[in-house]
Amino acid sequence: MKLLLLATATYAAKQATQAPRQPGALTPVIPLTNLTQALGGYRPKQDYAVFFYSPYGEAGAYCQRVLPLWDAVSRWHAAKKTKRLSVVKFSCEMSTEHRRLCQAAGVRQFPTISFIAHGSLKWRPFGGKFSKDKSPSRVAVYRGIALADALRDWTMALHRVSELQRLWSGFRQMLGRERSPQSVEIEMLREELRLRDAEDQNRRLEASIQKMRAKLADAGAERNAEEPAKAAA
């Protein structure tokens, strides 16, 4: 860890002296909804390279040291105009929803750098290690040294694998051997609507049962009130 921190600090200082960061060149933040969809059951339309971080404590200080390297990766892909790849960052401590999503994404330490691919990732280039969480075939976690060149090469290698898988997937869809992401999404929406309809039916049934119980209780109360009157007569 000390060696990694030293290398990171040295490289960040060198980058700061050679090419100062511009305010507009910072890594964009991915919205909670977009990241949730990317980690969902259906495949995203593009790849995401995500820098998961915390702004607090020692982990936050270390994230701030590594973040300039990630900004350099983001600028490189922006300059190259890499298609269907978004290099982003995400704070895991902004809210309860953010913390839950990071846990679902397999984030156990800060920073964690993950690659969420459109297609399946079947090999581990440049220190990549598959996550055992959520979508293990599409998510890889970076385990290499914190250097901008290594991070850049890692994201580019995985993106190329994902693009090849995208082409192969499109070919299989043409042959009818694989379902398109759109059809999978439509089926998920239909299933969600079916579940909602079932919940509505259960609520209506419960309301009917409550009304019947109330009527029975009222009828019982009326009978109890009539019995003393009949006995007195």
Secondary structure, 3 states (H helix, E strand, C coil): CHHHHHHHHHHHHHHHHHCCCCHHHCCCECCHHHHHHHCCCCCCCCEEEEEEECCCHHHHHHHHHHHHHHHHHHHHHHHHCCCCEEEEEEECCCCHHHHHHHHHCCCCCCCEEEEECCCCCCCCHHHEEECCCCCCCCEEEECCCCCHHHHHHHHHHHHHHHHHHHHHHHHHHHCCCCCCHHHHHHHHHHHHHHHHHHHHHHHHHHHHHHHHHHHHHHHHHHHHHHHHHHHHC
